[in-house]
Amino acid sequence: MSNLQTVYNKILTLLHSLEPIDNFLNQIRLPKLTDKELLALSLAAECLGIDSEHFLFKQLPPEVIGRIERSVYNRRVRRLSFKLEELRQSIVHEICPESDLYIVDSMPLEVCRLSRANRSKVCQEYSESAPNFGYCAAQEMRYFGYKLHAVCTPDGILKMFDISKASLHDIHYLNDIQGELKNCILVGDKGYLSQQWQHDLFEHSLINLKTPMRKNQINFKVFPSHYRKARKRIETLFSQLCDQFMIRRNYAKSFGGISRRIVTKIAALTIIQWFNHLEGNKLNNLKIVIS
C-alpha cells in the first residue's frame, strides 16, 4: 500500500466523521468519484508535498484510478473550495473553539518575477482580481502578485485568512476581522499601528489591538515580551506554509486556480494539526506522516 493511498484513506475517514454527505455540488449525473473522495485526494497530495497534478495522477490509489480525469479533477476541486473551507472551519472549532488572544499578519505571494510582471498574463482575466506590485517591509523586497492575510491562535491554529492585491495595506484587513472576532486581544506588527483603528475595533467588537510602538512616538513603551513571543507563532506558521506546503510556488494561471491552491494547502495544514490533536501528538509537528 503506497503512502498516498494510506493518507488518502485516513483523511477520508476523518472527513466522514465531520460530514455525512458525500456530494456537495448540484450535478445532473452523480460522479464516479464523490466530492468528498475528491477533497480527500487533494488533501492527501498536499500533506505528502505532491504539488504537481501530473505527478499526482501517476500514482493514484487503485480505488481512484479510472474514476476521474485530470481536467475534470482540476475544475471540480476549484468548485469545491467553498466546501473545503467549511470543513476546515469545522476542524478549527473541534481543535480550538474559542480563544481570547489572536495574532494577525500577512505574507507576500508572488505570481511571477518582477522582470516578467509587465508582460505576464497570469490572473489577468478580471481587473478586480488581477495581481499588482507591492512591497514587503519584513523581507525588504518589491514583488508582483498578491498578499495573504491571516489570523491565528497562540497554538498556531489558523482562524481565518484572505487574499488581497499586493498593494493593499495590511490595516485594511482589520475590516474583515472586526466582523468575525469579538472580545479578545489581537496582536499585530507595526503595519497595524493606528490609534483610530485601535479605538474603532474596541468600540465595535471589544477587540484590544496590541502593536509595537515606533521609537519616535510620544510616551514610547517597549512592547511586552509575551506579545513578542506570541507573534513568533504566526511567523513560524508562514514559514511552514512556504517550506512544507510550498504556498508561494505558483502553477495556476487564473485567480480561481491560485485561490484553490491556497485554500487546499491551508486545509491540509489544519488536517495534520487535527490528526495530531486526535493522536495526542504535538499540534504543530507538521512533518508527521499520517498513517
LINTA-V737477 format. One record per residue. N is the residue number from 0. SS is DSSP state (@ for helix, = for strand, . for the rest). D_CENTER is the distance of its C-alpha to the mean C-alpha in Angstrom with 1 decimal. Layout:
N_SS_D_CENTER, N_SS_D_CENTER
//
This chain:
0_._29.9, 1_._27.1, 2_@_23.9, 3_@_21.9, 4_@_24.3, 5_@_24.1, 6_@_20.3, 7_@_20.3, 8_@_23.0, 9_@_21.4, 10_@_18.1, 11_@_20.3, 12_@_22.3, 13_@_19.5, 14_@_18.4, 15_@_22.1, 16_@_22.3, 17_@_19.6, 18_._20.8, 19_._24.5, 20_._24.2, 21_._23.7, 22_._23.3, 23_._21.4, 24_._22.5, 25_._26.1, 26_._27.8, 27_._31.6, 28_._31.7, 29_._29.7, 30_._27.7, 31_._28.9, 32_._25.4, 33_._23.9, 34_@_20.5, 35_@_19.6, 36_@_20.8, 37_@_19.0, 38_@_15.6, 39_@_16.8, 40_@_17.9, 41_@_14.6, 42_@_12.8, 43_@_15.9, 44_@_15.8, 45_@_12.4, 46_@_13.6, 47_._16.7, 48_._15.3, 49_._16.9, 50_._15.3, 51_._18.3, 52_@_19.4, 53_@_23.0, 54_@_22.8, 55_@_21.1, 56_._24.1, 57_._26.5, 58_._25.8, 59_._24.9, 60_._26.1, 61_._29.7, 62_._28.9, 63_._26.5, 64_._28.8, 65_._30.5, 66_._28.5, 67_._26.1, 68_._26.4, 69_@_23.8, 70_@_24.0, 71_@_23.6, 72_@_20.7, 73_@_18.7, 74_@_19.8, 75_@_19.3, 76_@_15.7, 77_@_14.9, 78_@_16.9, 79_._15.3, 80_@_11.7, 81_@_12.9, 82_@_14.2, 83_@_11.3, 84_@_9.3, 85_@_12.8, 86_@_13.1, 87_@_9.9, 88_@_11.4, 89_@_14.7, 90_@_13.6, 91_@_12.3, 92_@_15.8, 93_@_17.5, 94_@_16.4, 95_._16.6, 96_._18.2, 97_._18.9, 98_._18.9, 99_._21.2, 100_=_19.1, 101_=_15.7, 102_=_14.4, 103_=_12.9, 104_=_12.2, 105_=_11.1, 106_=_11.0, 107_=_12.7, 108_=_11.7, 109_=_15.2, 110_=_16.4, 111_=_19.8, 112_._22.2, 113_@_24.1, 114_@_27.3, 115_@_26.1, 116_@_24.3, 117_@_27.5, 118_@_28.1, 119_._24.6, 120_._24.2, 121_._20.5, 122_._18.8, 123_._22.2, 124_._23.0, 125_._22.6, 126_@_23.3, 127_@_21.0, 128_@_17.9, 129_._19.4, 130_._18.1, 131_=_20.3, 132_=_21.3, 133_=_19.7, 134_=_20.5, 135_=_18.5, 136_._21.0, 137_._19.5, 138_._19.9, 139_._22.9, 140_=_21.9, 141_=_22.1, 142_=_19.8, 143_=_19.3, 144_=_16.1, 145_=_13.3, 146_=_11.5, 147_=_7.9, 148_=_8.7, 149_=_7.4, 150_=_9.8, 151_=_10.4, 152_=_13.7, 153_._16.3, 154_._15.6, 155_._12.0, 156_._10.5, 157_=_7.3, 158_=_9.4, 159_=_7.9, 160_=_6.0, 161_=_7.8, 162_=_9.2, 163_=_12.8, 164_=_15.7, 165_._16.3, 166_._19.4, 167_._18.2, 168_._18.9, 169_@_16.4, 170_@_18.8, 171_@_18.4, 172_@_14.9, 173_@_17.1, 174_@_18.5, 175_@_15.5, 176_@_15.4, 177_@_19.1, 178_@_18.9, 179_@_16.4, 180_._17.7, 181_._21.4, 182_._23.8, 183_=_21.7, 184_=_21.5, 185_=_18.7, 186_=_18.7, 187_=_17.8, 188_._19.4, 189_@_22.3, 190_@_20.2, 191_@_20.2, 192_._23.9, 193_._25.9, 194_@_28.7, 195_@_28.4, 196_@_24.8, 197_@_25.6, 198_@_28.4, 199_@_26.7, 200_@_23.8, 201_@_26.4, 202_@_28.7, 203_@_26.5, 204_@_24.1, 205_._25.6, 206_=_22.6, 207_=_24.1, 208_=_22.3, 209_=_23.1, 210_=_23.0, 211_._25.3, 212_._28.4, 213_._29.8, 214_._33.0, 215_._35.2, 216_._34.3, 217_._37.1, 218_._37.1, 219_._34.6, 220_._33.2, 221_._31.3, 222_._27.7, 223_._28.0, 224_@_27.1, 225_@_25.1, 226_@_22.7, 227_@_22.5, 228_@_21.8, 229_@_19.0, 230_@_17.3, 231_@_17.2, 232_@_14.8, 233_@_11.7, 234_@_13.3, 235_@_13.6, 236_@_10.0, 237_@_9.3, 238_@_12.3, 239_@_11.3, 240_@_8.2, 241_@_11.0, 242_@_13.7, 243_._13.0, 244_._10.3, 245_._11.6, 246_._8.6, 247_._11.4, 248_._13.8, 249_._14.4, 250_._16.7, 251_._16.1, 252_._18.8, 253_._17.6, 254_@_14.9, 255_@_14.4, 256_@_14.0, 257_@_11.4, 258_@_9.4, 259_@_9.9, 260_@_9.1, 261_@_5.5, 262_@_5.3, 263_@_7.5, 264_@_6.3, 265_@_3.6, 266_@_6.7, 267_@_9.0, 268_@_8.2, 269_@_8.9, 270_@_11.8, 271_@_13.3, 272_@_13.3, 273_@_15.0, 274_@_17.4, 275_@_18.3, 276_@_18.9, 277_@_21.2, 278_@_23.0, 279_._23.5, 280_._21.8, 281_._20.1, 282_._16.6, 283_._14.9, 284_._17.2, 285_._14.5, 286_._17.3, 287_._19.0, 288_._19.9, 289_._19.7, 290_._23.3
//
